[in-house]
Amino acid sequence: VSTQSTWEAVVSTQSTWEAVVSTQSRWGGACRSVRCDTSGCMVPKDKAVKRFQVRNLVDASGLRDLKEASVYENFVVPKTYNKMNYSISAACHHRIVRARSRQDRRKRDPPPRRKFVRNKKDEKKDQK
């Protein structure tokens, strides 16, 4: 029985390049990859910047036409929810994320959310 590990045996019998390629095909990586929605490059799923894009199904002019022609006063317009995956370079380019200082990079908790105020009357009450 030889005292060599299996990796050393692979390297000794094959050239180094062949050994690396054979191990890549066996294990393949830590997690699966997703496509960046802007650049199309492959990004590991845990590294990708993930954002939900929420849009109305009807644009503003079409919504105005619907309200004029509708019998109902209040109706809910359907929305589309798209989960977007971005590579780091594409997210920086499109200003979805910003570069941070070295100390701020250690912070992993999300930034504080702003309070949602439905209309301006409620906002005036909160300020008093």
Salt bridges, closest charged atoms under 4 A:
ASP104 OD1 - LYS107 NZ 3.35
